């Protein structure tokens, strides 16, 4: 299961790669499903903070089933940092939290909490 703090799950992709092959060179924002949010806010926040981020769109039902949300941010070490079905209201706060710059104010332990 792709909860923040857990390792990102392995799923085979149609081209023969694994989802795990996508990680390791920077943060990766997965956009999952045909109607996934753009992730533009997170991408802009990452760029402003100097955080390497690749945005990968996948319309593979098995990946969405394994990752359970339409937007999933994965750390370079392959752990899920954040997930949701919508873009965050404060994308910069999410990026700052996952890169260890600051905690998210008022964040409790919930499924949508980031893991840094």
N, C-alpha and C positions, 0 to 999 in steps of 0.2 A: 504494500500500500504506500502511496506517495504522500505521506504526511511530513510537514516540516520537521527537519532533524533526522529523518529516515533516509536511507539510501534510495536513490531513484530506481524504480523497477526496470528490469530488462524486458523488452518486448522486441520481437523481430519486426523489422520494417520490410516493405515490399521489395526494396532494392537489395536485400540480403544483409544489410547492416543491422546492428542492435541499437536501441536507444542509448545504451551505455557508450557507444562509439561517438556520440554527440558531445560528450563532456570531457573536460580536462584541459582546455585551452583558455578558459575564461568562463564567465557566467553564461548560461543559456536560458533564454525565455522560450518555453514551448507554448505555441498557440495551437490548441487542440480542437479539432472538429471544424466543420464547414463554416460555422458562424462564430468562430472565436473572436474575442475583442482584439484590436490591433496591437496592443502592447506599446503603442507609441509613447505614452507617458513614461513608462518604465525605461524605454530605450533612450528617451531624451534625458531623463534623470541620471541614468548610468553614464551617458556621454558627458554630461556636465560635471559629474564627479570623477571622471577619468577611469571609470570601471569598464573593462572590456566585457561586452555583452553581444552575443549572437542571438538573433531572433529566428526561430525555426518553426514554420507552420507545417503541421501534420494533420491530414484528414484520414486517420487510420482508426477505426472503431476500437480495436484492441488496445491502442495506446490510451485513448480517452478513458476506456474502462479501467485500465491499470492506474492511471494518474488521477482520475476522478474529478478533475477541474479543468476548465478551458484555458487557464493561464497558470503555468507552473514555472517558477524560477529555480534553476538548479545551479548549485555552486560548482566551481571547478573540480572539487573533489568528489562530485557525483551525489552529494546529499541535497535533498530538497530544502530550499531556503524559504520559499513562500509559495502559496497557491490560492487561487480564487477563481470564480467564474466571471469576475468583472475587474476592471482596472482599479487600483487603489485611488482613493481621493487624494492622498499625498504620496505620490510615487517617489519623491526625493527622500521622504522619511523611511520608506521601505528599503531603498537602495542604501541609505546611510546605515540602517540597522544591519542589513545582511553583510555589509563590508566592515562592520564592527566600529563604525564611527559614533553611533549613538543608539540607545534603545528607543523604541516607539513609546511615547508617553501614553500611559493608561492602558497599555496592552496587557491583557490577561492571558492565561494559558488557554488558548482555544485552537481549533483546527486551522484558523486563518492566521495565526501568529507566525511571525517569521522565525527562522532558526539561524543564528549567526555562529 
